[in-house]
Amino acid sequence: MKKGFVVVVSVEDGGYYADGNVSGSTVNVTLQRDSDFASCDQILFWEETSQEELNDMFDEWVDLAVGGEEGYSAMITEGMETKMYSQ
């Protein structure tokens, strides 16, 4: 996957999460690299991170979205075609 500069486009309220062990407010985060986007919903713990970590996170979120993992989505331009992946 190409490596460019990744920026955090948005961090929005994702609601409240609770299971038997963990609970708290969550956020939905969207990242952008060039014209590509990747997002993850209901992140319980989010903090700004280094560019290298954002690059790795972006790649991981795209892989999870392409694999159909719930809570992940990606919009990727491949050649002249833009593909949307989400569950």
N, C-alpha and C positions, 0 to 999 in steps of 0.2 A: 504494500500500500504506500502511496506517496507520502512524503514527509514535508509538511509545510508548517506555517505558524498557526497554532490553534488558539482561538479566543473563546471565552465564555460569553455567549450571546445573551443568555437569560438564566436567572435563578428565580423561580416562582413558587409560590405556596403550593405544596402537593397534598395538603390535608394531614390527617392524623393517622398514625400507624400504631397498632397494638397487637402483640401476640402474648403468649404466656410469660415471656422473659423480657421483652423489650417494648418500649412504647415512646412516642414522642411525635413532634411535628416533623413533617417531611418537606422536601423541595423537589421540584422537577427542574432539571438542568439541561440546557441545550448548548452544544459546542459547535464551532464552525472552523473548518479548514478550507481555505479558498472558497469554492462554491458548494462544498459538501457540508452537510449537517448531520449530527448525531445527538440523540437525547436519551435521557434515562429518567424515569418517573419514580417518585417516592423514595428519594435518597434520605436516609435518616441522619447521617452525619456528613456534611459537606464543608470543605474548607478550600480556599484557594491553594493552588499547588504550582510546581515548577512547569516550565514549558515541556520538558522531557516527559514528565508524568502526564501532562495534558495530551501529548501526542500518543502515548501508550494507551491512555484512557479512551481517546477518540477511536483508535484502532479496535480496542476491545469492544466498545459499544457498537461499532459497525458490525463486527463479527457476530455479536449476540443478536442484533436486529436482523441480519441476514439469516441467521439460524432460527428465527422465529421466537426468540425468548420474550416472554411477557414483560412489558414495561420499557422495552428498548425500541427505538425507531431511528431510521437513517434515511437521508435523501442524498444519493450519490450520483454524480455525473460520470458516466463511462463513455468516452468518445463523444458522440453527439446526442446520446440518450441519457435522460435523467431517470433513475429508478428510485422508488420509494419502498422501504422495508419497514413493516411495523406489525405488531401483534394486536 
